[in-house]
Amino acid sequence: MSETIRNVQPVTVNLGNAASGELVPSRYAVRVGDVDVVLISDGILPLPTSTMSTNVSESDRNEWFDSRFLQRDMFDWALNIALVRSGERLILVDSGVGDGFEYFSRAGRSVMRLESAGIDLAAITDIVITHMHMDHVGGLNVDGVKARLRPDVRIHVAAAEVEFWKNPDFSKTVMPEAVPPALRKAAAKFVELYGKNLVLFDQTVEVAAGVSARVTGGHTPGHCVVDVASKGEKLTFVGDAIFEVGFDNPGWQNGFEHEPEVAMDVRIALLNEAAETGALLAAAHVAFPSIGHIARNGENFRFVPVQWDY
């Protein structure tokens, strides 16, 4: 196994050195049995708080954001991707937002941060796309990225997801006006660039030993989560199935969900699963590094972050 994967360490900042670029750690590694998992921050997406709770009152939403010492109008939404090493397979899970979105100028760092971790894009054997929203496929759409990937890289995505984006339905979403056109454009470009590399699956697919993807639907019809299981240990990367507000309020619907009722059921099922098994959970939009356990808290849940191993 490459030492750049085995010994991933937080970035050490030389304060006062403007060239360092990184003021805080942007990657964090855990081992799940024999499988290495590295969570990598793609950056931050500033979004309206209203998108986090489209089915509750403004006062209820304000109460939650006030309790977290967050602004009531806009908040910083974490964006995380994952890198998984299983045997000789190196698997990228999602790719971040990429470039070209001026309102997301604080994100799009995934390629840079993979490089800073010593990862050559050509070493990636597989990519799993949890769903085809622009903040998950956009990094692959950046000019020059495809040429740096191996020509035979396998990109695993649910067949239902590819089918959905041929004619996407936004009727149940509540998004900022500029977002739906950008989502359509990013999804179309992704399929155009990587159509020959797509490995479509229906319900589940084994990507590598101990690494599989399973379709949940909800957030999008073909949304999937990635399970890493080895030697009795497990971590699930839930993509966009669970958001920061979803632990305290799993019934709150998100404006980016294309099937909000289904998404709520999926979220509760995944939280119950993690609470029952004690497995680790990580997510695309939970504060970096987003790795923790789930505990029940009455009818709701509580996220218990892992203690960082420095």
Secondary structure, DSSP 8 states (H G I E B T S, - for coil): --HHHHT-------TT-GGG--SS--EEEEEETTEEEEEEEEEEEEEEGGGG-TTS-HHHHHHHHHHTT--SSEEEEEEEEEEEEETTEEEEE-----SS-GGGTT---HHHHHHHTT--GGG--EEE-S--SHHHHHHHHSTTHHHHS-TT-EEEEEHHHHHHTTS---TT----TTHHHHHHHHHHHHHHHHGGGEEEESSEEEEETTEEEEE--SSSTT-EEEEEEETTEEEEE-TTS--GGGTT-TT---TT-SSHHHHHHHHHHHHHHHHHH--EEE-TTSSTT--EEEEEETTEEEEEE-----
